[in-house]
Amino acid sequence: HMLHRVDAVSERFLLHPRILDVLEALIGPDVLCLQTMLFYNPPGLGGQGWHQDAYYITTYPDTLIGAWLALDRADEENGCLWIVPGSHHEPIYPDRQRGSLMHAEGALSDLEAVENVSHLDDEVNTLSRIVAKYPSPQPVVLEPGDVVFFHGHLLHRSYPNRSAGRWRRAFVSHYCNARSWVPWNHGFPYEGDAANSQHILARGSTHLPFAKPRFGTPCAALEERPSPPSPPTRMMAGEEGMEKVHAWDPGGRWGSPKAS
């Protein structure tokens, strides 16, 4: 986790312009980088049961998105990603056994808690009941260099690597709109109620704090930003100490704005 904070190559992948171009179109124009991970599933190991990424990483408004970059060919034999198309419309289901991550409980009147999120066994991981509402899950077969982007609510999983000698490595990053409030920093301490100041502004701008890349990869966080001019001091018009201003009227139907 958080490889970009200790490794320059990971930071460059996190802030790669081609990836940011897609993110800008999907959640932009303001993009904040949250996380990097390296998945390296060797033969005979690996896999993660059904889960939703926004269960682990909360953003307000909820704008989380993942970018999954294949380093090896990923297919059904060596444990590729599986997704449930359409499940991004689902809410985030709380796990009744993880009290610290129960942020979704009570959000909807008919929302029931699930159990054992991310467990490989579908009999144990009760998110499988939600998966059963949809058509069959689909494998995401990728070649090295392919990237799949997916919504933070999308139900997805992987199975153990069943190949005889092929690894399934992937570089995975998470992002959100830079104007979302982010109370998440993967367990690293931070001051205040939000951790936005720990995360890199990749594109656009934001009214919230943000971090700069430690290894100097070009991004919005390094761009100079002129301070907005201060508005001139003025007094309210009228004897009653208030002013009425009409909405913008391009056709002139309401007449000129007047103070009263």
N, C-alpha and C positions, 0 to 999 in steps of 0.2 A: 504493500500500500504506500501511496504518496512518494513514488519513485522520483517524481519530478523535483522534489525538494532536495534530493541528494545526487541526482544524476542528470547531466546536461543532455544526453541523448533522449532520455525520457521526456524532458522538458520540450525538446524540439518536436517530438511526436505529438505531445499534448497540444502544442500551439502550431501544428502544421497548417499552412494556409488552405490547403485543399479540404481538410477536415473542417476548419473554421468557416469556409465558404458555405458548406452544407448546413452547419449549425446556425449560421446567420440567417439562412433561408427558413429554417424550421422553428427556431425559438428566438431569433434576433429581433432587431439588429444588435442588441447588447448581450454579450456572451461572457459568462464567468466560468472559469475552470475550477473544478472541485477535487478531482481524485484521479490517480493513476494506479493501475494494478498490472502485474504480470501473472498470467495463468500458465502454468507449465505442467500439463497432465501427461505423465509418462505412461507407457503401456501397463495395463492392469490396475491403474489407479485413477483418481480424479472423479469428477461428477458432482453436481449440486442439484438438489430437488427443486420443485416448483417454488418460485418466489417472485416478488416484485421489488425492483430496486428502490423505489420511493418509500418502501417500508423501512429501509435502513438509512436513507439519506432524505431528510425532509427539507423542503423549500416552500416558502410562502410569498407569493402565490406558487402553486405547484407546477414547476416548469422543468423538472429533472429530465435529462436525456442521456443515454449511454451511447458510446462509440466503441465498437468491438472490432479490433484490427487483427486479422489472422496473420500469424507468423509462419505457420505450417498449413498445409491443406487440412481442412476440418470437414469430416464426413461422419456418417453414422457409425462407422467402425471405430474411429478413434475419438469419439465423444464430442461431436459438434453440438452447437447450440440448437435447442428446440424451442419454438414459440407457439403461442396460441393466438392466431390472427383475430382481431376484434376485441381481445381482452383488455386493451388499453382503456376501454370505456368503464371498466370495473373500478370501484373505490379501492383504497388500500385496506386490506384486511388485517386487523390486529391479531397478534399471537397471544392467546390468553396466558401463556407460560413465560412471557417476557415483559414483565411489568414496566421496564424502562423504555419500551418501544410501543406503548399502547396509545400512541397519539391519535389513531383513527377511531378508537372506541367511542361510541356515542355520536359520531358524526352523522350517521344515518339511523333512523329509528329501527329499520329492519336489518341492520348490519350485525352479523354474529361473528364472534371471534373464531379464529381457526387455531390449529395446533401443529407444532413441529414444522414451521416454515423452513424450507431449504433441506429438509430430510429427504434422502434419496428414495425411501420406501413410500409409495403412494398410499399404502394402507395406513401409514403413520402420519404422513403429511396431509392434513385435511384440506389444503388448498386444491387437492386433486378433485374435490367435489365441485369446485368452481370451474375447473378445467373441463369437467364432464358436460357442462352446459353448452360447450362449443363443438364445432366439427373437429376432426382429428388434428392434433398438434402437427406442426410442420417442421422438418429438419431444415437448418440453414447451412447448406453446403458452401464452403468458401475456399478460394484459392489464396495462396500467400499474397498479401497486399490488399485483399478485399476488405472492405469495411461495412459493417451493418450498424445502422443507427436505430435505436428503439426507445419508445416512450417509457417513462419511469413506472407506469402502472402495468405495463405489458407482462403477462405471466410467461415465464420462460424457465428453462432448466437445461442441464446437460447430463449425460450418462457416463459411467466409467469408460475409460479407453480400453476397448477390447482387441486392439490390433496387436500383432506379434512384436513389432519393433518400431512403431511410428509414434512420435510425440505429437501432442496437440497444444501448441503454444499460442498465446494470444495476448496482445497489449490492449487493455481496456481502460477507457477514460470516462469520466462523468462530468457533465456540464449543466448549467441552468441559465435562465435569463439573468443578466447582471442586476436587474432591479428587484429580484426576489430576495427576501430575507432568509438567511441560511444559518440556523442554529446547529451546525454540524461541522466537526473538524477531525473526524475519525479518532476521537478520544484524546487528541492533543489539547492541552489547556489553552484557554483564551479568555480575554477580559470582556465583560459586558454580556449582553444577551444574545449577540450574534457573532458569527465567526467570519463574516464577509471579508474582514481585513486580512484574513489568512489565505484568501483565494485570489487567483490571478485574473485580472480583467483582460480578456482576450480580444474582444471586439466592442466597438461602440463606446458608450459612456454609462455612468450610473451616479445616482445621488448618494450611494452607500460607499463605505470604505472598501478598499481593495488592496491586494498585494502586487508587488512587481516580481517578475521572474528572476530567480536567483542567479541564473546563468546568462541572462541578457538576451534571450530569444526575442526577436521583434514581435511586439503586440501592442494593443491599445494602452496597456498600463504604462508603457515607456514613452508615449506621445506627450508632448507638452500641451497643457490645457490652459488657455488664457482665462483669467478670472473674469466672471461676468461683471459688467459695469454696475455700479450701485445706482439705484433709481434716485432721481433728484428729490429733495425734501419739499413737500408741498402741504398746504393746509386745506382742509375740507372747505368746500364752497357752501354758501347759504347760511342763513341765520340759525338754522336748527342743527348745524353740525353734521349734516349728512349730504350725500350726493347720489343722484340717480343717474345711471349710465345705461343707455339702451344697448341691446345686443347689436352686433355688426349687421349693417343693413346695406348690402351692395346695391340693391335696386332703389334705394332712397324712398321706400314706401312709408317709413315712419318719421321721416324728417331728420334733421340734425340732432345729435345728442345734446341735451340741455341739462343744466344743473338746476335743481329745485330745492 
